[in-house]
Amino acid sequence: MRTGTGKKSANTAIRKRIDTLTQREREVLDWVVSGTSNKRIAAELGISIKTVEVHRARVMEKMAAKSVAELTAMRIICGLH
């Protein structure tokens, strides 16, 4: 009988990755998974598009995600949607 520990450990691993993000990276993460363009994110946060691109790349790296869909799935697993 499975106890769900696989899901719990995945949740823990993802939360640890999220904890490595800066506040700004978390903001960018929220915008990215909502499907917002870099240009719009930059305008909303009052930063340059290049800065958004840098934050977005760091988020992808720190979260070990290959796509926005994967980032979204991680957030759902952790209940952060």
PyMOL Python script that loads the backbone (N, CA, C, O; Angstrom):
from pymol import cmd

cmd.read_pdbstr("""\
ATOM      1  N   MET A   1       0.843  -1.183   0.000  1.00  0.00           N
ATOM      2  CA  MET A   1       0.000   0.000   0.000  1.00  0.00           C
ATOM      3  C   MET A   1       0.888   1.246   0.000  1.00  0.00           C
ATOM      4  O   MET A   1       1.807   1.357   0.811  1.00  0.00           O
ATOM      5  N   ARG A   2       0.614   2.175  -0.903  1.00  0.00           N
ATOM      6  CA  ARG A   2       1.396   3.416  -0.992  1.00  0.00           C
ATOM      7  C   ARG A   2       0.875   4.427   0.019  1.00  0.00           C
ATOM      8  O   ARG A   2      -0.329   4.539   0.248  1.00  0.00           O
ATOM      9  N   THR A   3       1.794   5.147   0.608  1.00  0.00           N
ATOM     10  CA  THR A   3       1.406   6.099   1.648  1.00  0.00           C
ATOM     11  C   THR A   3       1.414   7.536   1.169  1.00  0.00           C
ATOM     12  O   THR A   3       1.098   8.448   1.933  1.00  0.00           O
ATOM     13  N   GLY A   4       1.773   7.748  -0.093  1.00  0.00           N
ATOM     14  CA  GLY A   4       1.800   9.110  -0.601  1.00  0.00           C
ATOM     15  C   GLY A   4       3.092   9.845  -0.305  1.00  0.00           C
ATOM     16  O   GLY A   4       3.168  11.060  -0.487  1.00  0.00           O
ATOM     17  N   THR A   5       4.105   9.131   0.147  1.00  0.00           N
ATOM     18  CA  THR A   5       5.363   9.788   0.485  1.00  0.00           C
ATOM     19  C   THR A   5       6.060  10.351  -0.745  1.00  0.00           C
ATOM     20  O   THR A   5       6.814  11.318  -0.638  1.00  0.00           O
ATOM     21  N   GLY A   6       5.820   9.758  -1.915  1.00  0.00           N
ATOM     22  CA  GLY A   6       6.406  10.287  -3.144  1.00  0.00           C
ATOM     23  C   GLY A   6       5.916  11.687  -3.421  1.00  0.00           C
ATOM     24  O   GLY A   6       6.703  12.565  -3.775  1.00  0.00           O
ATOM     25  N   LYS A   7       4.622  11.904  -3.263  1.00  0.00           N
ATOM     26  CA  LYS A   7       4.032  13.226  -3.476  1.00  0.00           C
ATOM     27  C   LYS A   7       4.536  14.208  -2.426  1.00  0.00           C
ATOM     28  O   LYS A   7       4.832  15.364  -2.730  1.00  0.00           O
ATOM     29  N   LYS A   8       4.630  13.736  -1.196  1.00  0.00           N
ATOM     30  CA  LYS A   8       5.101  14.596  -0.105  1.00  0.00           C
ATOM     31  C   LYS A   8       6.544  15.015  -0.342  1.00  0.00           C
ATOM     32  O   LYS A   8       6.893  16.177  -0.132  1.00  0.00           O
ATOM     33  N   SER A   9       7.398  14.072  -0.781  1.00  0.00           N
ATOM     34  CA  SER A   9       8.799  14.412  -1.009  1.00  0.00           C
ATOM     35  C   SER A   9       8.947  15.346  -2.210  1.00  0.00           C
ATOM     36  O   SER A   9       9.811  16.222  -2.207  1.00  0.00           O
ATOM     37  N   ALA A  10       8.109  15.168  -3.237  1.00  0.00           N
ATOM     38  CA  ALA A  10       8.130  16.080  -4.389  1.00  0.00           C
ATOM     39  C   ALA A  10       7.726  17.475  -3.943  1.00  0.00           C
ATOM     40  O   ALA A  10       8.333  18.467  -4.345  1.00  0.00           O
ATOM     41  N   ASN A  11       6.706  17.543  -3.118  1.00  0.00           N
ATOM     42  CA  ASN A  11       6.232  18.824  -2.592  1.00  0.00           C
ATOM     43  C   ASN A  11       7.338  19.508  -1.794  1.00  0.00           C
ATOM     44  O   ASN A  11       7.571  20.707  -1.948  1.00  0.00           O
ATOM     45  N   THR A  12       8.010  18.753  -0.951  1.00  0.00           N
ATOM     46  CA  THR A  12       9.102  19.293  -0.132  1.00  0.00           C
ATOM     47  C   THR A  12      10.240  19.800  -1.012  1.00  0.00           C
ATOM     48  O   THR A  12      10.773  20.884  -0.773  1.00  0.00           O
ATOM     49  N   ALA A  13      10.614  19.030  -2.020  1.00  0.00           N
ATOM     50  CA  ALA A  13      11.704  19.425  -2.915  1.00  0.00           C
ATOM     51  C   ALA A  13      11.363  20.714  -3.656  1.00  0.00           C
ATOM     52  O   ALA A  13      12.208  21.598  -3.794  1.00  0.00           O
ATOM     53  N   ILE A  14      10.140  20.818  -4.127  1.00  0.00           N
ATOM     54  CA  ILE A  14       9.717  22.020  -4.853  1.00  0.00           C
ATOM     55  C   ILE A  14       9.688  23.220  -3.915  1.00  0.00           C
ATOM     56  O   ILE A  14      10.131  24.307  -4.285  1.00  0.00           O
ATOM     57  N   ARG A  15       9.174  23.033  -2.717  1.00  0.00           N
ATOM     58  CA  ARG A  15       9.134  24.144  -1.752  1.00  0.00           C
ATOM     59  C   ARG A  15      10.545  24.628  -1.406  1.00  0.00           C
ATOM     60  O   ARG A  15      10.763  25.826  -1.226  1.00  0.00           O
ATOM     61  N   LYS A  16      11.495  23.707  -1.313  1.00  0.00           N
ATOM     62  CA  LYS A  16      12.884  24.099  -1.045  1.00  0.00           C
ATOM     63  C   LYS A  16      13.422  24.951  -2.196  1.00  0.00           C
ATOM     64  O   LYS A  16      14.138  25.926  -1.966  1.00  0.00           O
ATOM     65  N   ARG A  17      13.079  24.586  -3.425  1.00  0.00           N
ATOM     66  CA  ARG A  17      13.511  25.383  -4.575  1.00  0.00           C
ATOM     67  C   ARG A  17      12.866  26.764  -4.541  1.00  0.00           C
ATOM     68  O   ARG A  17      13.529  27.769  -4.800  1.00  0.00           O
ATOM     69  N   ILE A  18      11.596  26.812  -4.228  1.00  0.00           N
ATOM     70  CA  ILE A  18      10.893  28.102  -4.154  1.00  0.00           C
ATOM     71  C   ILE A  18      11.537  28.989  -3.093  1.00  0.00           C
ATOM     72  O   ILE A  18      11.646  30.202  -3.272  1.00  0.00           O
ATOM     73  N   ASP A  19      11.957  28.385  -2.000  1.00  0.00           N
ATOM     74  CA  ASP A  19      12.595  29.149  -0.919  1.00  0.00           C
ATOM     75  C   ASP A  19      13.915  29.787  -1.344  1.00  0.00           C
ATOM     76  O   ASP A  19      14.374  30.728  -0.698  1.00  0.00           O
ATOM     77  N   THR A  20      14.535  29.292  -2.421  1.00  0.00           N
ATOM     78  CA  THR A  20      15.788  29.877  -2.899  1.00  0.00           C
ATOM     79  C   THR A  20      15.553  31.130  -3.740  1.00  0.00           C
ATOM     80  O   THR A  20      16.493  31.874  -4.023  1.00  0.00           O
ATOM     81  N   LEU A  21      14.301  31.366  -4.140  1.00  0.00           N
ATOM     82  CA  LEU A  21      13.995  32.520  -4.981  1.00  0.00           C
ATOM     83  C   LEU A  21      13.971  33.799  -4.161  1.00  0.00           C
ATOM     84  O   LEU A  21      13.545  33.805  -3.006  1.00  0.00           O
ATOM     85  N   THR A  22      14.435  34.882  -4.775  1.00  0.00           N
ATOM     86  CA  THR A  22      14.307  36.194  -4.140  1.00  0.00           C
ATOM     87  C   THR A  22      12.852  36.644  -4.250  1.00  0.00           C
ATOM     88  O   THR A  22      12.063  36.048  -4.982  1.00  0.00           O
ATOM     89  N   GLN A  23      12.514  37.681  -3.532  1.00  0.00           N
ATOM     90  CA  GLN A  23      11.150  38.216  -3.597  1.00  0.00           C
ATOM     91  C   GLN A  23      10.803  38.624  -5.032  1.00  0.00           C
ATOM     92  O   GLN A  23       9.705  38.333  -5.506  1.00  0.00           O
ATOM     93  N   ARG A  24      11.716  39.283  -5.714  1.00  0.00           N
ATOM     94  CA  ARG A  24      11.471  39.714  -7.092  1.00  0.00           C
ATOM     95  C   ARG A  24      11.304  38.514  -8.016  1.00  0.00           C
ATOM     96  O   ARG A  24      10.438  38.516  -8.890  1.00  0.00           O
ATOM     97  N   GLU A  25      12.131  37.488  -7.824  1.00  0.00           N
ATOM     98  CA  GLU A  25      12.004  36.282  -8.641  1.00  0.00           C
ATOM     99  C   GLU A  25      10.653  35.616  -8.418  1.00  0.00           C
ATOM    100  O   GLU A  25      10.061  35.086  -9.359  1.00  0.00           O
ATOM    101  N   ARG A  26      10.164  35.637  -7.198  1.00  0.00           N
ATOM    102  CA  ARG A  26       8.829  35.077  -6.925  1.00  0.00           C
ATOM    103  C   ARG A  26       7.743  35.888  -7.631  1.00  0.00           C
ATOM    104  O   ARG A  26       6.783  35.328  -8.160  1.00  0.00           O
ATOM    105  N   GLU A  27       7.904  37.201  -7.633  1.00  0.00           N
ATOM    106  CA  GLU A  27       6.943  38.041  -8.353  1.00  0.00           C
ATOM    107  C   GLU A  27       6.944  37.710  -9.840  1.00  0.00           C
ATOM    108  O   GLU A  27       5.889  37.556 -10.457  1.00  0.00           O
ATOM    109  N   VAL A  28       8.135  37.603 -10.403  1.00  0.00           N
ATOM    110  CA  VAL A  28       8.249  37.272 -11.824  1.00  0.00           C
ATOM    111  C   VAL A  28       7.664  35.883 -12.077  1.00  0.00           C
ATOM    112  O   VAL A  28       6.978  35.678 -13.078  1.00  0.00           O
ATOM    113  N   LEU A  29       7.924  34.936 -11.192  1.00  0.00           N
ATOM    114  CA  LEU A  29       7.352  33.599 -11.318  1.00  0.00           C
ATOM    115  C   LEU A  29       5.830  33.673 -11.412  1.00  0.00           C
ATOM    116  O   LEU A  29       5.230  33.045 -12.284  1.00  0.00           O
ATOM    117  N   ASP A  30       5.213  34.428 -10.527  1.00  0.00           N
ATOM    118  CA  ASP A  30       3.753  34.565 -10.537  1.00  0.00           C
ATOM    119  C   ASP A  30       3.255  35.096 -11.877  1.00  0.00           C
ATOM    120  O   ASP A  30       2.289  34.579 -12.438  1.00  0.00           O
ATOM    121  N   TRP A  31       3.918  36.125 -12.381  1.00  0.00           N
ATOM    122  CA  TRP A  31       3.516  36.705 -13.663  1.00  0.00           C
ATOM    123  C   TRP A  31       3.730  35.722 -14.806  1.00  0.00           C
ATOM    124  O   TRP A  31       2.879  35.584 -15.684  1.00  0.00           O
ATOM    125  N   VAL A  32       4.876  35.037 -14.791  1.00  0.00           N
ATOM    126  CA  VAL A  32       5.204  34.096 -15.879  1.00  0.00           C
ATOM    127  C   VAL A  32       4.171  32.976 -15.964  1.00  0.00           C
ATOM    128  O   VAL A  32       3.673  32.668 -17.047  1.00  0.00           O
ATOM    129  N   VAL A  33       3.851  32.367 -14.824  1.00  0.00           N
ATOM    130  CA  VAL A  33       2.906  31.250 -14.864  1.00  0.00           C
ATOM    131  C   VAL A  33       1.484  31.700 -15.192  1.00  0.00           C
ATOM    132  O   VAL A  33       0.636  30.883 -15.549  1.00  0.00           O
ATOM    133  N   SER A  34       1.232  32.989 -15.071  1.00  0.00           N
ATOM    134  CA  SER A  34      -0.088  33.499 -15.469  1.00  0.00           C
ATOM    135  C   SER A  34      -0.148  33.763 -16.974  1.00  0.00           C
ATOM    136  O   SER A  34      -1.194  34.130 -17.509  1.00  0.00           O
ATOM    137  N   GLY A  35       1.000  33.568 -17.654  1.00  0.00           N
ATOM    138  CA  GLY A  35       1.028  33.728 -19.102  1.00  0.00           C
ATOM    139  C   GLY A  35       1.317  35.137 -19.575  1.00  0.00           C
ATOM    140  O   GLY A  35       1.123  35.449 -20.750  1.00  0.00           O
ATOM    141  N   THR A  36       1.777  35.986 -18.683  1.00  0.00           N
ATOM    142  CA  THR A  36       2.051  37.377 -19.012  1.00  0.00           C
ATOM    143  C   THR A  36       3.378  37.503 -19.764  1.00  0.00           C
ATOM    144  O   THR A  36       4.353  36.829 -19.433  1.00  0.00           O
ATOM    145  N   SER A  37       3.404  38.362 -20.765  1.00  0.00           N
ATOM    146  CA  SER A  37       4.620  38.565 -21.555  1.00  0.00           C
ATOM    147  C   SER A  37       5.677  39.316 -20.747  1.00  0.00           C
ATOM    148  O   SER A  37       5.362  40.022 -19.789  1.00  0.00           O
ATOM    149  N   ASN A  38       6.929  39.150 -21.151  1.00  0.00           N
ATOM    150  CA  ASN A  38       8.030  39.861 -20.486  1.00  0.00           C
ATOM    151  C   ASN A  38       7.818  41.369 -20.540  1.00  0.00           C
ATOM    152  O   ASN A  38       8.090  42.074 -19.568  1.00  0.00           O
ATOM    153  N   LYS A  39       7.334  41.857 -21.668  1.00  0.00           N
ATOM    154  CA  LYS A  39       7.094  43.299 -21.825  1.00  0.00           C
ATOM    155  C   LYS A  39       6.066  43.794 -20.815  1.00  0.00           C
ATOM    156  O   LYS A  39       6.251  44.845 -20.202  1.00  0.00           O
ATOM    157  N   ARG A  40       5.001  43.050 -20.643  1.00  0.00           N
ATOM    158  CA  ARG A  40       3.948  43.436 -19.696  1.00  0.00           C
ATOM    159  C   ARG A  40       4.440  43.326 -18.252  1.00  0.00           C
ATOM    160  O   ARG A  40       4.141  44.179 -17.417  1.00  0.00           O
ATOM    161  N   ILE A  41       5.198  42.262 -17.971  1.00  0.00           N
ATOM    162  CA  ILE A  41       5.760  42.097 -16.620  1.00  0.00           C
ATOM    163  C   ILE A  41       6.642  43.291 -16.290  1.00  0.00           C
ATOM    164  O   ILE A  41       6.561  43.850 -15.197  1.00  0.00           O
ATOM    165  N   ALA A  42       7.489  43.680 -17.246  1.00  0.00           N
ATOM    166  CA  ALA A  42       8.386  44.822 -17.044  1.00  0.00           C
ATOM    167  C   ALA A  42       7.584  46.081 -16.733  1.00  0.00           C
ATOM    168  O   ALA A  42       7.924  46.830 -15.817  1.00  0.00           O
ATOM    169  N   ALA A  43       6.531  46.309 -17.488  1.00  0.00           N
ATOM    170  CA  ALA A  43       5.698  47.496 -17.273  1.00  0.00           C
ATOM    171  C   ALA A  43       5.019  47.451 -15.904  1.00  0.00           C
ATOM    172  O   ALA A  43       4.973  48.459 -15.200  1.00  0.00           O
ATOM    173  N   GLU A  44       4.503  46.308 -15.533  1.00  0.00           N
ATOM    174  CA  GLU A  44       3.799  46.166 -14.249  1.00  0.00           C
ATOM    175  C   GLU A  44       4.735  46.348 -13.050  1.00  0.00           C
ATOM    176  O   GLU A  44       4.350  46.916 -12.029  1.00  0.00           O
ATOM    177  N   LEU A  45       5.974  45.855 -13.194  1.00  0.00           N
ATOM    178  CA  LEU A  45       6.922  45.927 -12.075  1.00  0.00           C
ATOM    179  C   LEU A  45       7.823  47.156 -12.126  1.00  0.00           C
ATOM    180  O   LEU A  45       8.584  47.415 -11.193  1.00  0.00           O
ATOM    181  N   GLY A  46       7.733  47.912 -13.224  1.00  0.00           N
ATOM    182  CA  GLY A  46       8.545  49.114 -13.353  1.00  0.00           C
ATOM    183  C   GLY A  46      10.030  48.812 -13.532  1.00  0.00           C
ATOM    184  O   GLY A  46      10.887  49.542 -13.035  1.00  0.00           O
ATOM    185  N   ILE A  47      10.324  47.727 -14.247  1.00  0.00           N
ATOM    186  CA  ILE A  47      11.702  47.347 -14.516  1.00  0.00           C
ATOM    187  C   ILE A  47      11.870  47.123 -16.018  1.00  0.00           C
ATOM    188  O   ILE A  47      10.886  47.095 -16.757  1.00  0.00           O
ATOM    189  N   SER A  48      13.106  46.964 -16.465  1.00  0.00           N
ATOM    190  CA  SER A  48      13.346  46.774 -17.896  1.00  0.00           C
ATOM    191  C   SER A  48      13.008  45.346 -18.328  1.00  0.00           C
ATOM    192  O   SER A  48      12.971  44.424 -17.513  1.00  0.00           O
ATOM    193  N   ILE A  49      12.767  45.191 -19.612  1.00  0.00           N
ATOM    194  CA  ILE A  49      12.500  43.863 -20.162  1.00  0.00           C
ATOM    195  C   ILE A  49      13.712  42.959 -19.931  1.00  0.00           C
ATOM    196  O   ILE A  49      13.555  41.786 -19.593  1.00  0.00           O
ATOM    197  N   LYS A  50      14.899  43.493 -20.110  1.00  0.00           N
ATOM    198  CA  LYS A  50      16.121  42.711 -19.895  1.00  0.00           C
ATOM    199  C   LYS A  50      16.188  42.192 -18.463  1.00  0.00           C
ATOM    200  O   LYS A  50      16.588  41.050 -18.235  1.00  0.00           O
ATOM    201  N   THR A  51      15.803  43.015 -17.508  1.00  0.00           N
ATOM    202  CA  THR A  51      15.807  42.591 -16.110  1.00  0.00           C
ATOM    203  C   THR A  51      14.799  41.466 -15.894  1.00  0.00           C
ATOM    204  O   THR A  51      15.074  40.513 -15.166  1.00  0.00           O
ATOM    205  N   VAL A  52      13.645  41.578 -16.521  1.00  0.00           N
ATOM    206  CA  VAL A  52      12.649  40.499 -16.433  1.00  0.00           C
ATOM    207  C   VAL A  52      13.246  39.216 -17.009  1.00  0.00           C
ATOM    208  O   VAL A  52      13.095  38.141 -16.427  1.00  0.00           O
ATOM    209  N   GLU A  53      13.916  39.328 -18.143  1.00  0.00           N
ATOM    210  CA  GLU A  53      14.524  38.148 -18.771  1.00  0.00           C
ATOM    211  C   GLU A  53      15.548  37.490 -17.847  1.00  0.00           C
ATOM    212  O   GLU A  53      15.619  36.264 -17.762  1.00  0.00           O
ATOM    213  N   VAL A  54      16.335  38.308 -17.160  1.00  0.00           N
ATOM    214  CA  VAL A  54      17.333  37.777 -16.224  1.00  0.00           C
ATOM    215  C   VAL A  54      16.637  37.064 -15.066  1.00  0.00           C
ATOM    216  O   VAL A  54      17.014  35.949 -14.705  1.00  0.00           O
ATOM    217  N   HIS A  55      15.621  37.705 -14.485  1.00  0.00           N
ATOM    218  CA  HIS A  55      14.887  37.086 -13.375  1.00  0.00           C
ATOM    219  C   HIS A  55      14.215  35.793 -13.830  1.00  0.00           C
ATOM    220  O   HIS A  55      14.236  34.788 -13.119  1.00  0.00           O
ATOM    221  N   ARG A  56      13.630  35.829 -15.000  1.00  0.00           N
ATOM    222  CA  ARG A  56      12.943  34.652 -15.538  1.00  0.00           C
ATOM    223  C   ARG A  56      13.933  33.494 -15.724  1.00  0.00           C
ATOM    224  O   ARG A  56      13.627  32.352 -15.381  1.00  0.00           O
ATOM    225  N   ALA A  57      15.100  33.789 -16.259  1.00  0.00           N
ATOM    226  CA  ALA A  57      16.122  32.753 -16.450  1.00  0.00           C
ATOM    227  C   ALA A  57      16.572  32.172 -15.106  1.00  0.00           C
ATOM    228  O   ALA A  57      16.773  30.964 -14.983  1.00  0.00           O
ATOM    229  N   ARG A  58      16.726  33.030 -14.111  1.00  0.00           N
ATOM    230  CA  ARG A  58      17.135  32.559 -12.782  1.00  0.00           C
ATOM    231  C   ARG A  58      16.055  31.685 -12.158  1.00  0.00           C
ATOM    232  O   ARG A  58      16.356  30.675 -11.523  1.00  0.00           O
ATOM    233  N   VAL A  59      14.804  32.075 -12.339  1.00  0.00           N
ATOM    234  CA  VAL A  59      13.691  31.268 -11.827  1.00  0.00           C
ATOM    235  C   VAL A  59      13.721  29.878 -12.462  1.00  0.00           C
ATOM    236  O   VAL A  59      13.623  28.867 -11.767  1.00  0.00           O
ATOM    237  N   MET A  60      13.856  29.839 -13.766  1.00  0.00           N
ATOM    238  CA  MET A  60      13.876  28.556 -14.475  1.00  0.00           C
ATOM    239  C   MET A  60      15.039  27.693 -13.974  1.00  0.00           C
ATOM    240  O   MET A  60      14.884  26.490 -13.764  1.00  0.00           O
ATOM    241  N   GLU A  61      16.195  28.316 -13.786  1.00  0.00           N
ATOM    242  CA  GLU A  61      17.372  27.585 -13.310  1.00  0.00           C
ATOM    243  C   GLU A  61      17.186  27.093 -11.882  1.00  0.00           C
ATOM    244  O   GLU A  61      17.398  25.914 -11.600  1.00  0.00           O
ATOM    245  N   LYS A  62      16.798  27.977 -10.987  1.00  0.00           N
ATOM    246  CA  LYS A  62      16.645  27.599  -9.580  1.00  0.00           C
ATOM    247  C   LYS A  62      15.548  26.557  -9.383  1.00  0.00           C
ATOM    248  O   LYS A  62      15.654  25.690  -8.516  1.00  0.00           O
ATOM    249  N   MET A  63      14.502  26.647 -10.189  1.00  0.00           N
ATOM    250  CA  MET A  63      13.397  25.699 -10.074  1.00  0.00           C
ATOM    251  C   MET A  63      13.657  24.419 -10.869  1.00  0.00           C
ATOM    252  O   MET A  63      12.885  23.464 -10.778  1.00  0.00           O
ATOM    253  N   ALA A  64      14.734  24.396 -11.644  1.00  0.00           N
ATOM    254  CA  ALA A  64      15.081  23.238 -12.481  1.00  0.00           C
ATOM    255  C   ALA A  64      13.926  22.891 -13.417  1.00  0.00           C
ATOM    256  O   ALA A  64      13.577  21.726 -13.605  1.00  0.00           O
ATOM    257  N   ALA A  65      13.349  23.935 -13.992  1.00  0.00           N
ATOM    258  CA  ALA A  65      12.214  23.768 -14.908  1.00  0.00           C
ATOM    259  C   ALA A  65      12.667  23.984 -16.339  1.00  0.00           C
ATOM    260  O   ALA A  65      13.477  24.867 -16.622  1.00  0.00           O
ATOM    261  N   LYS A  66      12.141  23.180 -17.226  1.00  0.00           N
ATOM    262  CA  LYS A  66      12.477  23.294 -18.642  1.00  0.00           C
ATOM    263  C   LYS A  66      11.443  24.098 -19.415  1.00  0.00           C
ATOM    264  O   LYS A  66      11.687  24.502 -20.552  1.00  0.00           O
ATOM    265  N   SER A  67      10.286  24.330 -18.796  1.00  0.00           N
ATOM    266  CA  SER A  67       9.217  25.063 -19.485  1.00  0.00           C
ATOM    267  C   SER A  67       8.312  25.753 -18.468  1.00  0.00           C
ATOM    268  O   SER A  67       8.336  25.448 -17.276  1.00  0.00           O
ATOM    269  N   VAL A  68       7.521  26.681 -18.969  1.00  0.00           N
ATOM    270  CA  VAL A  68       6.542  27.366 -18.121  1.00  0.00           C
ATOM    271  C   VAL A  68       5.496  26.364 -17.642  1.00  0.00           C
ATOM    272  O   VAL A  68       5.011  26.457 -16.514  1.00  0.00           O
ATOM    273  N   ALA A  69       5.153  25.412 -18.496  1.00  0.00           N
ATOM    274  CA  ALA A  69       4.193  24.385 -18.099  1.00  0.00           C
ATOM    275  C   ALA A  69       4.706  23.595 -16.894  1.00  0.00           C
ATOM    276  O   ALA A  69       3.940  23.256 -15.992  1.00  0.00           O
ATOM    277  N   GLU A  70       5.995  23.309 -16.892  1.00  0.00           N
ATOM    278  CA  GLU A  70       6.588  22.594 -15.767  1.00  0.00           C
ATOM    279  C   GLU A  70       6.560  23.449 -14.501  1.00  0.00           C
ATOM    280  O   GLU A  70       6.296  22.936 -13.414  1.00  0.00           O
ATOM    281  N   LEU A  71       6.830  24.741 -14.634  1.00  0.00           N
ATOM    282  CA  LEU A  71       6.737  25.653 -13.485  1.00  0.00           C
ATOM    283  C   LEU A  71       5.328  25.670 -12.923  1.00  0.00           C
ATOM    284  O   LEU A  71       5.128  25.622 -11.709  1.00  0.00           O
ATOM    285  N   THR A  72       4.363  25.737 -13.810  1.00  0.00           N
ATOM    286  CA  THR A  72       2.960  25.758 -13.400  1.00  0.00           C
ATOM    287  C   THR A  72       2.601  24.476 -12.657  1.00  0.00           C
ATOM    288  O   THR A  72       1.924  24.519 -11.629  1.00  0.00           O
ATOM    289  N   ALA A  73       3.050  23.346 -13.170  1.00  0.00           N
ATOM    290  CA  ALA A  73       2.790  22.058 -12.516  1.00  0.00           C
ATOM    291  C   ALA A  73       3.404  22.029 -11.120  1.00  0.00           C
ATOM    292  O   ALA A  73       2.797  21.512 -10.182  1.00  0.00           O
ATOM    293  N   MET A  74       4.598  22.581 -10.986  1.00  0.00           N
ATOM    294  CA  MET A  74       5.253  22.622  -9.670  1.00  0.00           C
ATOM    295  C   MET A  74       4.422  23.425  -8.680  1.00  0.00           C
ATOM    296  O   MET A  74       4.249  23.024  -7.529  1.00  0.00           O
ATOM    297  N   ARG A  75       3.916  24.544  -9.132  1.00  0.00           N
ATOM    298  CA  ARG A  75       3.090  25.378  -8.243  1.00  0.00           C
ATOM    299  C   ARG A  75       1.813  24.660  -7.843  1.00  0.00           C
ATOM    300  O   ARG A  75       1.363  24.778  -6.704  1.00  0.00           O
ATOM    301  N   ILE A  76       1.232  23.922  -8.765  1.00  0.00           N
ATOM    302  CA  ILE A  76       0.007  23.174  -8.454  1.00  0.00           C
ATOM    303  C   ILE A  76       0.297  22.081  -7.431  1.00  0.00           C
ATOM    304  O   ILE A  76      -0.473  21.882  -6.492  1.00  0.00           O
ATOM    305  N   ILE A  77       1.410  21.375  -7.615  1.00  0.00           N
ATOM    306  CA  ILE A  77       1.807  20.308  -6.685  1.00  0.00           C
ATOM    307  C   ILE A  77       1.925  20.860  -5.266  1.00  0.00           C
ATOM    308  O   ILE A  77       1.535  20.204  -4.301  1.00  0.00           O
ATOM    309  N   CYS A  78       2.467  22.073  -5.149  1.00  0.00           N
ATOM    310  CA  CYS A  78       2.654  22.690  -3.832  1.00  0.00           C
ATOM    311  C   CYS A  78       1.407  23.407  -3.328  1.00  0.00           C
ATOM    312  O   CYS A  78       1.390  23.907  -2.203  1.00  0.00           O
ATOM    313  N   GLY A  79       0.386  23.459  -4.135  1.00  0.00           N
ATOM    314  CA  GLY A  79      -0.833  24.152  -3.726  1.00  0.00           C
ATOM    315  C   GLY A  79      -0.715  25.659  -3.774  1.00  0.00           C
ATOM    316  O   GLY A  79      -1.407  26.358  -3.033  1.00  0.00           O
ATOM    317  N   LEU A  80       0.153  26.175  -4.639  1.00  0.00           N
ATOM    318  CA  LEU A  80       0.384  27.620  -4.720  1.00  0.00           C
ATOM    319  C   LEU A  80      -0.300  28.258  -5.926  1.00  0.00           C
ATOM    320  O   LEU A  80       0.102  29.346  -6.342  1.00  0.00           O
ATOM    321  N   HIS A  81      -1.296  27.633  -6.490  1.00  0.00           N
ATOM    322  CA  HIS A  81      -1.935  28.165  -7.690  1.00  0.00           C
ATOM    323  C   HIS A  81      -3.025  29.145  -7.372  1.00  0.00           C
ATOM    324  O   HIS A  81      -3.657  29.681  -8.282  1.00  0.00           O
TER     325      HIS A  81
END
""", "prot")
cmd.dss("prot")
cmd.show_as("cartoon", "prot")
cmd.util.cbc("prot")
cmd.orient("prot")
